[in-house]
């Protein structure tokens, strides 16, 4: 049984970036159940029950934690069953594409005491606004980090030994290629989360037998090599999990090839891997002048990331207070029947 972890959405330099729409992609062939309901209405708990049920049966499961609260779930994908269940509320609002055919909705909000919630409007409304402000501040900090690191990458790109880097990329490409046709799946392996940058370090090792770790302080060579490998892999229609950087839009951080069971990941000041075959890319730069500005920008970026994470942490603390109002207004006795409905609808053949 394989159980991997990824994020499908996170705060980025352009605001909240979501990849949840992939769960309704035709090529995935998933039956998708979308949960609708407010904070504390039991969505994550219901997904955790589905997760436990699938794991007990030895299914291949993908766990999607919430970047704003890694102990809460945004989605669970049961690849063995061809079933996914997700939180379809803000900031990743999702509506069914083929309603009743391949995508379905359950309203956990049907179990609310509406009058009780309405009576608490004066407390709930300002909390929601403060949470939104916290996430806006996190985005502003992340945008600053992105600007600093992009400036470093842009500078370092001019000194890449492209012949050497292209040759190395070609070698790795030949290693990851296999005969099977497949699709591109986008996943986030890391995200600015509650009080820290969270990295699911174990996931590449769960999905691969060999992991190459590209160590690149400035990011330019790693991005160049991964870009070359990705383009070649797509030309050959290889199955690949493409992991973009959650901080810098357009930058590739990691590639995972499930069929060949090889991963190529990036290590830098912000995320590292304790295992794998480490490859120092410093030698792929040709006469890179190490100006004081390079180090200063990197140092400042390192100091700003915790500020962004603290904003997410503050939002989480406020969200916990908000949840209490919904918990007090919920009739959780109805959750058992919802769980039974899910099993009878989507798991009846394997129960």
C-alpha positions, 0 to 999 in steps of 0.5 A: 500500500502506498500513501503519498502526501501533496498539497493541491493549493497554497498561498503563492506570489499571486494569491491562493493557487489551486490545482483542485480542478484536476480532480475533475479532469476526464483523463483521471476517471475519478468519481469525485465527491465535493463537500460543501459546508462551513468551518467546523462542519465535519468535512475534514473528519468525514474525509479522515473516516474515508481515508481510514476505510481505504487504508484498512483495505490496502488501497493506494491513497493520496492524502491532500492536507490543507496548507493553512492547517496541515492537520486538516484534510482538503482531499483524499484520493483513493487511486485503487477505487477511482474515488476522490473526496474533497472540500469544495469551499473557499479558497478552493471553491469547486462545483461539479462539472458532470453533476451526478455522473462523475461529480457529486455534492454532499452538504454538511451544512444541512446539519447546521442550526441556521438560527444559531449561526445567524445569532452569532453574525456579529462575532463570525463576520469580523473573524472571517475578515481578519482571517482574509487579511492574514492570508493577504499579508502572507501573500504580500510577504511571499510576493516579496520573497518571489521577487528577491529569489527571481532576481537571483535566478535571473542573475545566475541564469546568465552564467549557466554552462548550458552545454554541461547542463543540457548534457546532464539533463539528457542523461537523466531524461534517458533514465526516466523514459519508459514505454508507457503513455501517461498524463501530467499531474500537478502537485505541490510538494511544499507550501508556506503553512502554519508557522513554517514552510512544510515539505513532504520530504518522504513522498518522492521516496514513497513513489520512487526507487531512486531519487536524485537531489539537485542541490542548487543554492540559486535555483537557476541550473536546477530549473533549467535542467528540470525544464529540459527533462520535463519538455522531453518527457512530454514530447514522449508522452511520459507520465509525470508528476510536475511539482511547481514552486509554491513561492515562485510562479513558473518555476519547477521544483521537482519531477516524479516519474511513477512508471520508471519510479524515479524522482528528481527533486531540488534542494536549497535553503528552503527545502532539503532532503535527508536521503537520495543521490545528492548532486551539487550543481555549483559546478554547472555555473561558469565563472558566477561572480558571487556578488554581495547582493546575491547573498543579501537577497537570499538572506532577506528572503530567508527572513521573510518566509517565517513572516509569511508563515506566521500570518498563516499561523495567525489565520489558523488561530482565528479559524479555530475560534471561528470553527467553534461557532459552527461546531456548537451549531452542528448536529454531528449525529447525522455524520454517520449516515453521511459516511454510510451513504458514501460507502454504499454509493462509492465502495459498495462493491468492495465492502 
